[in-house]
Amino acid sequence: MFIPGEHRTIMNTDAQPPMNTPANKTVKHADILTPYLDALGRNGIQATPIHKRARAGQDVPEAWLRLAGPWGKADWACELKNRLERGTAGPVIHRIKQIQTRVDRVLLLTEHVTPPMAEDLREQGIAFVDAAGNAFLEDKGLYVWVTNRPPKANMKGERRGLHAAGLRLLYVLLRQRRHARNLRELAGEAGIALGGVTRILHELERRAWIRRLHDGVELQDPVAMLKRWEEGYADTLRPKLFLKTCRRKPGTGLDQLPKRIGVAGLCDKVRIGGELGAALLTRNLRPETATLHLDGIDAIEAMRGLDLVPDPDGDVHLVKAFGQVNAGTAKKPDGAVLADPLLIHAELLLRADDRLREIAETVRAEHIATRWT
């Protein structure tokens, strides 16, 4: 079928018998899924929300849908992402890839997928459907490829994101399992106004991510918090912190930056993150870029001290540090300081690259998750 103004391909091949799956009850807040159920229906796919039990503490998909049609039926794990932008899709792709290692079928649900983003997702093997009906699904006996449908007007999906202040506090909380700090100390560490801390903690408690104690805060679902941190750093926080992209002067390699930071006397003002930080932290990556977190120094002064020149296509990114705890505990022999692993981990996910996702998982397992035990 051809519809003017859009590309649409729907195929049913090698019809297979229905799968034998146990009955499950509908997930909570099924109204959130309604736009996507409707979109799948317009593409000839019957979709029903279902509930699947998970073991305590297990990282689980946000929803499950049972998809049915002439080819048969199957259960798909679903991840919801309200706004998906090509430049910040790395953490979402990473999340989908993680789930794909545990379940056979994963479906991304999002408000709108542009044709270039649709091509990216298809190349990555990531199934999706948006509220407009754009979709890519591939399974035994099933192939759906629909693009170029304009975004649906007045889409009112659940806005689950945290603003920049909330993400800063999330970062502080993720640094350890239990915090015996008062509100003023948490505000100072995160670099946010004291008045917002109570509101943000209430929201995190509503999501069952933390538990308020009489003497502090304890993490209840650090896995969900880390997921939100990854996405929020990419699409909300980093754009606010970004200062400039630079290139190195000829003849100087990325591996010389730590020494240069020490020689310039900037070890207490510049923290190394991104791919270079990951390489220094894991000793298992040849970095192509570096992110430098500047604290108490502006971009011009840092560029002058490190022999960097502005270049939008450069490989050194300068961002502004926030709060009081941007530095990790690791230091290099030359005195250079690495950014906190939470920052390095999130920066590795900015690019949809399998090798960087692998290193990011190493950073998560060895330098982040160990803080929660």
Phi, psi and omega in degrees: 000136176243130177241123182308137176086359178214160174254127184219126174226123177227123182227139169246119182229149176050060182308137182237157180290155179302146177282149176271106180230144181292154177291142179223153178275161184292146178292159177290156177056043182298340179297335176297329183275348188307314180301327183278327174297318179296318181296317177297320179299321179293340177262015175081020182240124175276126183235133180230124175295139178226167179243134175233131180285147178230154177292148181303134178083357181281139176285116188241154174298160182285336180198165173232138174236139172260114181261135183221151178185192182302336181281344184130214178208156181200157179263133181241128170287140185235142172240135181255132175220109186303302182248126180239117179242144186302320184285346183234023184276354184307309180297326179292316177298319177300315180299314179298316179299322177297314181294325180298338177284347184245334181228158186284325189229125180230136184233127176270129178248124183208162187296314181204138178240118178288160179304316178297319178294323178299317178297319178300314182294319179296318178297327179278355181073033183251117178286145180208160166214139176246173185294338179279345182106356172297139187200152168220117175222136178219123181206176179299119180080004185222131171215121179231129177216107182229127179222175175072010173280133182291159180299148179284131182290146174057039175292126184235060177288167180292123179271099187261002185286158173256141177287178186304318180297318179296323179291323177297318179290323176302316178301314180299316182294325183289350182288343176199161186290320184231139182237115176263058183238150175276175185297323181295320179293319178297319179298317180295317181295324181275343182072039180233167181291142181302322184297336182273346186296313181300316180298317181292317178298322177299318179295318179295324177291322177299325179279358182065031177271333181225167173231126178281130178249165181293338181239019179158211185224142177234134179287134177252329181219070182296334179296314178294323179294319179295320178301313180294324177298314180304310182291316183292325177297318183291312190262347183235307190280311184299319177302331179281334182267342186297136180246305187194152172253136186228169170235158179277155175291150182308140177089359178246126182267164176302325183293347179270351182299315180303317179294321181295323178298318179294315181298324181281356180070033185247018184298331181270000182237348183231122177248138186268123178231202179063209184293321179295317177299319179295321179297317179290329182282320186255341185057034185218034181204137172263105189286146174251342180218168175220147172242128180248124180265118186260129181231112179079020178211141180271172186296320182297316180295319179295318179297319180297316182289333185252010179056050177250149178233147181298137177195113182298342178256014182287178184245009177239119182253130178256128177229156180275132176287160178226155176064207186241001189227046178280341183275144172275186180269345184279134174233148179269160181304329180280002177096350180296145184249136177273150172293162179301143179306330177299322178287316179299315180301311181295325181287329177295333183273359181292331177255137179280079184230126184300320181295318179293324176296323178296315178292322177300322179293324176297315178299317180298312185290321188264339187233352179243304183298332179295341179285342186263358182273000000 
